[in-house]
Amino acid sequence: MGEGIGIVEAPRGTLTHHYKTDDRGIITEANLIVGTTNNHACISMSIKKAAEGFVRKGQDITEGTLNRIEMAFRAYDPCFGCATHSLLGRMPLEVVVHDAGSGDVLQTVRRYC
């Protein structure tokens, strides 16, 4: 049995690969930690900040607003442009607007969900 770990910096961020093999060299376990995993906290904060900047009380959430919020996470990974789209070429997205004081849901907008 063998085991190997590799870490490389790539356009999508740091990639960590961890493999285990049997005595014939056949992979029995594989664990891949991709850049998106490493960037999850930053991506979430960027989405939140974008939503706070584009969503205004009393205004409808338009397709343009959803596109601007979507741009906040696409900047982290060049593969998001294609990987996040469904077969129809559109990315499902849900924006939930909460009241800042009570936390109550004020509005939910879904696209292709």
Residue pairs with C-beta under 8 A, 6 or more apart in sequence:
1 20
1 21
1 22
1 23
1 28
2 20
2 21
2 25
3 18
3 19
3 20
3 21
4 17
4 18
4 19
5 16
5 17
5 18
5 19
6 16
6 17
7 14
7 15
7 16
7 17
8 14
8 15
9 15
10 35
11 78
12 34
12 35
12 36
12 77
12 78
12 79
13 34
13 35
13 36
13 38
13 39
13 76
13 77
14 35
14 38
15 32
15 33
15 34
15 35
16 31
16 32
16 33
17 30
17 31
17 32
18 29
18 30
18 31
18 32
18 33
19 27
19 29
19 30
19 31
20 27
20 28
20 29
20 30
21 27
21 28
22 28
35 76
35 77
36 43
36 76
36 77
39 76
39 77
42 76
43 72
43 73
43 76
46 72
46 73
46 75
46 76
47 69
47 72
47 73
49 72
50 68
50 69
50 71
50 72
51 69
51 72
51 95
54 65
54 68
54 69
55 61
55 65
55 69
55 95
55 97
61 95
61 97
61 107
61 109
63 111
65 95
66 93
66 95
66 109
66 111
69 93
69 95
70 91
70 93
73 80
74 80
74 81
74 84
77 83
84 91
85 91
86 92
86 112
88 112
90 111
90 112
91 111
91 112
92 110
92 111
92 112
92 113
93 110
93 111
93 112
93 113
94 108
94 109
94 110
94 111
94 113
95 108
95 109
96 105
96 107
96 108
97 105
97 106
97 107
97 108
97 109
98 104
98 105
98 106
99 105
99 106
